[in-house]
Amino acid sequence: MNSPISVFLRATGLLCLLFTSTQSIANTHPSYLTEKYCSSLVEQFVDSGMRSLDKYINEHFNPEYKGGIRNTIRFLEQRLEWLNECNNYLKDTAQTYVFHSEDDTQSIFSAITELTRELQHVRSGVEYRDDAGNNNPAPYVKRRFEALAQLVDRHHTRMLMKKQFQ
């Protein structure tokens, strides 16, 4: 026959086991991640990050200069990694996303990935022949950038409207 003490000890042991296994399954995030940090990261990307990309793509992009392309690829990959980290944190802690919704977030992440991929193709030497037979990747890169810019601008407009009605 089980004594009340042994039942209590078994129950306590099971609760401890359940508690520790639940904690080990839960996502852990670096201590610097906060809603404020993530918000400022998104704001920086939407504001100065996109301005910088716009200036590079529309004024300084030259397929002959691989260093500038490499730096832009690194910039995009780094921002995507940071935004993804914040998105995972926000989903786990606040049930929100770095951009307006899950669909908007995934669309922007995909657009960043597509622009990065296009730049990687240019950097690796893929040729984009125009009607005259010249290698001209600029229209393809600009098209990818414009797709990203439209999505980010839509997010920015929503954020401005949200602030206006707070």
Backbone as CSV, one residue per row, in Angstrom:
resi,resn,N_x,N_y,N_z,CA_x,CA_y,CA_z,C_x,C_y,C_z
1,MET,0.833,-1.179,0.000,0.000,0.000,0.000,0.883,1.251,0.000
2,ASN,0.497,2.237,-0.748,1.271,3.465,-0.839,0.910,4.405,0.301
3,SER,1.931,4.860,0.973,1.686,5.821,2.057,1.505,7.208,1.448
4,PRO,0.847,8.099,2.168,0.649,9.456,1.660,1.984,10.157,1.387
5,ILE,2.998,9.851,2.152,4.305,10.491,1.958,4.930,10.019,0.650
6,SER,4.859,8.718,0.370,5.464,8.218,-0.868,4.697,8.736,-2.100
7,VAL,3.388,8.866,-1.991,2.595,9.436,-3.087,2.994,10.896,-3.291
8,PHE,3.165,11.626,-2.216,3.569,13.031,-2.285,4.959,13.150,-2.915
9,LEU,5.896,12.311,-2.503,7.249,12.353,-3.045,7.260,12.012,-4.537
10,ARG,6.499,11.011,-4.922,6.414,10.660,-6.335,5.808,11.806,-7.152
11,ALA,4.732,12.394,-6.632,4.077,13.507,-7.324,5.024,14.703,-7.430
12,THR,5.743,14.995,-6.365,6.697,16.103,-6.370,7.811,15.830,-7.378
13,GLY,8.293,14.617,-7.409,9.334,14.234,-8.370,8.863,14.383,-9.802
14,LEU,7.634,13.963,-10.069,7.091,14.097,-11.419,6.915,15.562,-11.804
15,LEU,6.459,16.383,-10.852,6.312,17.812,-11.129,7.663,18.442,-11.423
16,CYS,8.684,18.079,-10.642,10.034,18.610,-10.878,10.542,18.192,-12.257
17,LEU,10.327,16.945,-12.607,10.748,16.444,-13.903,10.020,17.178,-15.027
18,LEU,8.724,17.375,-14.869,7.936,18.096,-15.854,8.413,19.533,-15.977
19,PHE,8.670,20.184,-14.861,9.110,21.573,-14.850,10.463,21.716,-15.537
20,THR,11.415,20.880,-15.228,12.743,20.997,-15.833,12.716,20.641,-17.310
21,SER,11.899,19.676,-17.715,11.844,19.332,-19.130,11.160,20.441,-19.923
22,THR,10.176,21.104,-19.348,9.500,22.214,-20.014,10.463,23.370,-20.206
23,GLN,11.277,23.653,-19.198,12.228,24.748,-19.317,13.266,24.468,-20.388
24,SER,13.709,23.253,-20.515,14.737,22.947,-21.504,14.183,22.992,-22.924
25,ILE,12.881,22.797,-23.088,12.266,22.853,-24.406,11.995,24.306,-24.817
26,ALA,11.739,25.186,-23.851,11.402,26.573,-24.142,12.556,27.269,-24.862
27,ASN,12.207,28.174,-25.775,13.221,28.931,-26.492,13.898,29.909,-25.548
28,THR,15.186,29.994,-25.681,15.923,30.980,-24.910,16.433,32.033,-25.879
29,HIS,16.498,33.255,-25.414,16.914,34.368,-26.248,17.996,35.152,-25.521
30,PRO,18.892,35.777,-26.269,19.917,36.605,-25.634,19.276,37.719,-24.805
31,SER,19.965,38.125,-23.770,19.396,39.107,-22.846,19.229,40.489,-23.472
32,TYR,19.963,40.803,-24.539,19.835,42.126,-25.157,18.541,42.274,-25.956
33,LEU,17.875,41.169,-26.256,16.642,41.258,-27.025,15.505,41.769,-26.156
34,THR,14.945,42.883,-26.562,13.770,43.461,-25.919,12.869,43.984,-27.035
35,GLU,11.644,44.297,-26.700,10.748,44.875,-27.706,11.296,46.209,-28.199
36,LYS,11.855,46.999,-27.282,12.409,48.309,-27.654,13.596,48.149,-28.598
37,TYR,14.486,47.199,-28.300,15.642,46.942,-29.165,15.169,46.532,-30.559
38,CYS,14.233,45.607,-30.617,13.734,45.113,-31.902,13.037,46.218,-32.685
39,SER,12.289,47.036,-31.986,11.621,48.155,-32.635,12.641,49.126,-33.239
40,SER,13.704,49.417,-32.495,14.724,50.340,-33.013,15.492,49.706,-34.171
41,LEU,15.694,48.400,-34.138,16.370,47.704,-35.235,15.534,47.803,-36.510
42,VAL,14.241,47.555,-36.391,13.350,47.650,-37.550,13.328,49.086,-38.059
43,GLU,13.220,50.035,-37.148,13.187,51.447,-37.536,14.457,51.836,-38.286
44,GLN,15.606,51.374,-37.806,16.883,51.674,-38.464,16.921,51.065,-39.858
45,PHE,16.454,49.828,-39.990,16.453,49.187,-41.304,15.521,49.917,-42.263
46,VAL,14.323,50.240,-41.793,13.322,50.909,-42.625,13.794,52.304,-43.022
47,ASP,14.485,52.986,-42.136,14.885,54.368,-42.380,16.258,54.456,-43.057
48,SER,17.306,54.443,-42.283,18.642,54.664,-42.844,19.143,53.469,-43.653
49,GLY,18.768,52.267,-43.278,19.200,51.093,-44.028,18.665,51.096,-45.453
50,MET,17.390,51.374,-45.600,16.792,51.399,-46.940,17.295,52.599,-47.747
51,ARG,17.520,53.735,-47.085,18.083,54.894,-47.793,19.468,54.560,-48.339
52,SER,20.266,53.888,-47.514,21.606,53.500,-47.924,21.564,52.521,-49.100
53,LEU,20.681,51.536,-49.014,20.520,50.577,-50.117,20.060,51.283,-51.400
54,ASP,19.123,52.196,-51.250,18.605,52.945,-52.402,19.733,53.714,-53.081
55,LYS,20.530,54.402,-52.291,21.633,55.193,-52.847,22.639,54.278,-53.558
56,TYR,22.951,53.151,-52.943,23.906,52.228,-53.575,23.342,51.662,-54.880
57,ILE,22.131,51.124,-54.828,21.552,50.470,-56.004,21.327,51.467,-57.140
58,ASN,20.824,52.648,-56.824,20.441,53.598,-57.867,21.530,54.576,-58.286
59,GLU,22.576,54.734,-57.464,23.618,55.696,-57.818,25.013,55.093,-57.943
60,HIS,25.306,54.075,-57.163,26.689,53.594,-57.107,26.891,52.154,-57.567
61,PHE,25.824,51.457,-57.889,25.965,50.054,-58.277,26.748,49.948,-59.576
62,ASN,27.797,49.144,-59.529,28.598,48.875,-60.714,29.051,47.420,-60.617
63,PRO,28.654,46.585,-61.570,28.989,45.160,-61.480,30.493,44.881,-61.512
64,GLU,31.287,45.857,-61.940,32.735,45.670,-61.984,33.357,45.769,-60.588
65,TYR,32.684,46.448,-59.683,33.233,46.633,-58.339,32.650,45.590,-57.402
66,LYS,33.355,44.481,-57.286,32.881,43.342,-56.495,32.868,43.653,-54.996
67,GLY,33.745,44.554,-54.551,33.810,44.886,-53.122,32.529,45.538,-52.628
68,GLY,31.988,46.456,-53.409,30.737,47.105,-53.032,29.585,46.122,-53.014
69,ILE,29.591,45.212,-53.971,28.552,44.183,-54.014,28.684,43.273,-52.795
70,ARG,29.926,42.856,-52.498,30.171,41.998,-51.332,29.693,42.680,-50.046
71,ASN,30.012,43.962,-49.882,29.589,44.694,-48.679,28.079,44.790,-48.578
72,THR,27.419,44.983,-49.699,25.962,45.071,-49.700,25.344,43.720,-49.362
73,ILE,25.918,42.652,-49.903,25.441,41.307,-49.568,25.580,41.071,-48.071
74,ARG,26.731,41.420,-47.513,26.951,41.239,-46.072,25.967,42.070,-45.257
75,PHE,25.729,43.293,-45.686,24.763,44.164,-45.004,23.388,43.496,-44.974
76,LEU,22.944,43.006,-46.123,21.621,42.378,-46.215,21.548,41.107,-45.381
77,GLU,22.584,40.269,-45.454,22.585,39.029,-44.683,22.574,39.314,-43.185
78,GLN,23.352,40.306,-42.779,23.401,40.658,-41.357,22.055,41.195,-40.882
79,ARG,21.452,42.084,-41.644,20.155,42.640,-41.240,19.089,41.557,-41.218
80,LEU,19.123,40.659,-42.177,18.150,39.567,-42.191,18.326,38.693,-40.955
81,GLU,19.559,38.413,-40.591,19.816,37.611,-39.387,19.299,38.327,-38.140
82,TRP,19.585,39.610,-38.023,19.130,40.377,-36.852,17.611,40.449,-36.798
83,LEU,16.994,40.737,-37.942,15.535,40.840,-37.989,14.884,39.498,-37.672
84,ASN,15.459,38.416,-38.163,14.951,37.078,-37.865,15.048,36.778,-36.372
85,GLU,16.167,37.149,-35.776,16.356,36.934,-34.340,15.295,37.698,-33.547
86,CYS,15.062,38.939,-33.924,14.031,39.731,-33.253,12.645,39.156,-33.515
87,ASN,12.401,38.720,-34.737,11.095,38.156,-35.052,10.811,36.921,-34.200
88,ASN,11.805,36.055,-34.065,11.634,34.865,-33.221,11.389,35.254,-31.770
89,TYR,12.113,36.247,-31.299,11.927,36.726,-29.924,10.512,37.275,-29.736
90,LEU,10.075,38.129,-30.661,8.743,38.741,-30.546,7.630,37.706,-30.649
91,LYS,7.803,36.720,-31.508,6.797,35.655,-31.613,6.692,34.894,-30.292
92,ASP,7.836,34.617,-29.666,7.851,33.846,-28.422,7.366,34.643,-27.216
93,THR,7.654,35.928,-27.196,7.365,36.710,-25.983,6.120,37.583,-26.083
94,ALA,5.857,38.127,-27.242,4.748,39.088,-27.366,3.709,38.662,-28.397
95,GLN,3.917,37.520,-29.027,3.037,37.029,-30.075,2.812,38.088,-31.162
96,THR,3.899,38.801,-31.509,3.871,39.782,-32.597,5.020,39.468,-33.551
97,TYR,5.168,40.301,-34.561,6.199,40.112,-35.581,6.948,41.422,-35.767
98,VAL,8.152,41.347,-36.347,8.937,42.568,-36.521,8.268,43.526,-37.502
99,PHE,7.559,42.986,-38.472,6.792,43.829,-39.374,5.313,43.600,-39.069
100,HIS,4.436,44.264,-39.743,3.027,44.347,-39.373,2.373,42.999,-39.052
101,SER,2.629,42.011,-39.856,1.996,40.702,-39.669,2.984,39.611,-40.063
102,GLU,2.580,38.380,-39.859,3.442,37.265,-40.254,3.657,37.272,-41.768
103,ASP,2.598,37.517,-42.536,2.718,37.550,-43.995,3.642,38.672,-44.462
104,ASP,3.470,39.868,-43.886,4.339,40.995,-44.249,5.791,40.692,-43.900
105,THR,5.999,40.115,-42.734,7.357,39.788,-42.299,7.993,38.796,-43.255
106,GLN,7.276,37.738,-43.597,7.825,36.736,-44.506,8.049,37.310,-45.904
107,SER,7.164,38.196,-46.347,7.331,38.825,-47.661,8.590,39.686,-47.698
108,ILE,8.813,40.455,-46.643,10.006,41.305,-46.581,11.262,40.444,-46.475
109,PHE,11.227,39.409,-45.645,12.375,38.508,-45.539,12.686,37.860,-46.892
110,SER,11.653,37.458,-47.619,11.852,36.851,-48.946,12.440,37.861,-49.927
111,ALA,11.964,39.093,-49.866,12.480,40.131,-50.766,13.951,40.437,-50.463
112,ILE,14.322,40.449,-49.200,15.730,40.644,-48.834,16.561,39.486,-49.388
113,THR,16.057,38.277,-49.230,16.766,37.085,-49.716,16.918,37.127,-51.230
114,GLU,15.869,37.541,-51.938,15.919,37.609,-53.401,16.911,38.666,-53.883
115,LEU,16.928,39.817,-53.231,17.898,40.865,-53.594,19.314,40.373,-53.322
116,THR,19.516,39.737,-52.200,20.830,39.183,-51.862,21.259,38.163,-52.906
117,ARG,20.359,37.284,-53.278,20.662,36.252,-54.272,21.037,36.876,-55.619
118,GLU,20.298,37.902,-56.012,20.598,38.567,-57.292,21.996,39.190,-57.253
119,LEU,22.324,39.836,-56.143,23.657,40.430,-55.996,24.746,39.351,-55.975
120,GLN,24.459,38.216,-55.369,25.432,37.115,-55.361,25.675,36.596,-56.779
121,HIS,24.627,36.546,-57.582,24.784,36.120,-58.978,25.700,37.095,-59.730
122,VAL,25.447,38.380,-59.535,26.272,39.394,-60.202,27.719,39.260,-59.753
123,ARG,27.908,39.115,-58.468,29.267,39.017,-57.907,29.989,37.772,-58.420
124,SER,29.255,36.686,-58.600,29.891,35.445,-59.056,30.131,35.429,-60.570
125,GLY,29.669,36.455,-61.286,29.979,36.562,-62.708,28.873,36.169,-63.662
126,VAL,27.670,35.915,-63.157,26.552,35.620,-64.053,26.329,36.847,-64.937
127,GLU,26.181,36.603,-66.228,26.014,37.724,-67.150,24.541,37.950,-67.471
128,TYR,24.181,39.203,-67.543,22.815,39.644,-67.846,22.890,40.441,-69.146
129,ARG,22.671,39.781,-70.254,22.786,40.435,-71.562,21.547,41.272,-71.857
130,ASP,21.808,42.518,-72.277,20.695,43.370,-72.706,20.516,43.208,-74.211
131,ASP,19.620,43.985,-74.811,19.316,43.856,-76.244,20.540,44.121,-77.123
132,ALA,21.461,44.945,-76.633,22.658,45.268,-77.407,23.775,44.244,-77.190
133,GLY,23.541,43.264,-76.305,24.545,42.239,-76.049,25.503,42.578,-74.931
134,ASN,25.265,43.683,-74.240,26.130,44.087,-73.129,25.681,43.429,-71.834
135,ASN,26.634,43.198,-70.959,26.304,42.674,-69.633,25.731,43.822,-68.806
136,ASN,24.448,43.730,-68.460,23.794,44.820,-67.741,22.865,44.262,-66.663
137,PRO,23.418,43.944,-65.485,22.574,43.392,-64.421,21.779,44.449,-63.658
138,ALA,22.069,45.725,-63.873,21.427,46.788,-63.092,19.898,46.718,-63.091
139,PRO,19.225,46.528,-64.225,17.757,46.470,-64.189,17.217,45.326,-63.329
140,TYR,17.908,44.199,-63.325,17.471,43.052,-62.533,17.644,43.318,-61.034
141,VAL,18.771,43.911,-60.696,19.036,44.247,-59.293,18.058,45.317,-58.824
142,LYS,17.837,46.323,-59.668,16.896,47.400,-59.316,15.482,46.853,-59.124
143,ARG,15.095,45.910,-59.960,13.758,45.318,-59.836,13.600,44.616,-58.480
144,ARG,14.630,43.888,-58.074,14.589,43.211,-56.764,14.555,44.229,-55.637
145,PHE,15.357,45.288,-55.777,15.370,46.320,-54.749,14.007,47.013,-54.663
146,GLU,13.421,47.336,-55.791,12.124,48.020,-55.802,11.037,47.159,-55.158
147,ALA,11.093,45.858,-55.369,10.119,44.962,-54.724,10.271,45.040,-53.205
148,LEU,11.509,45.014,-52.729,11.762,45.154,-51.289,11.316,46.527,-50.801
149,ALA,11.661,47.574,-51.534,11.332,48.935,-51.118,9.820,49.138,-51.005
150,GLN,9.050,48.561,-51.917,7.587,48.692,-51.854,7.031,48.035,-50.590
151,LEU,7.535,46.854,-50.269,7.073,46.158,-49.062,7.449,46.919,-47.802
152,VAL,8.670,47.413,-47.756,9.129,48.156,-46.578,8.369,49.477,-46.464
153,ASP,8.118,50.124,-47.598,7.371,51.382,-47.577,5.949,51.161,-47.077
154,ARG,5.337,50.076,-47.478,3.983,49.756,-46.997,3.997,49.569,-45.476
155,HIS,5.024,48.877,-44.969,5.159,48.710,-43.520,5.358,50.070,-42.848
156,HIS,6.212,50.896,-43.435,6.498,52.215,-42.848,5.232,53.073,-42.790
157,THR,4.442,53.025,-43.837,3.184,53.783,-43.869,2.250,53.309,-42.756
158,ARG,2.152,52.000,-42.568,1.308,51.464,-41.486,1.799,51.937,-40.122
159,MET,3.112,51.956,-39.938,3.666,52.378,-38.648,3.384,53.855,-38.397
160,LEU,3.509,54.679,-39.421,3.216,56.103,-39.273,1.744,56.325,-38.937
161,MET,0.862,55.576,-39.586,-0.565,55.698,-39.296,-0.859,55.245,-37.870
162,LYS,-0.215,54.182,-37.446,-0.408,53.675,-36.094,0.011,54.720,-35.059
163,LYS,1.156,55.361,-35.296,1.649,56.395,-34.375,0.708,57.586,-34.355
164,GLN,0.136,57.923,-35.496,-0.761,59.055,-35.594,-1.996,58.882,-34.737
165,PHE,-2.488,57.646,-34.610,-3.728,57.399,-33.887,-3.511,56.880,-32.467
166,GLN,-2.290,56.994,-31.974,-2.031,56.571,-30.591,-2.307,57.685,-29.618
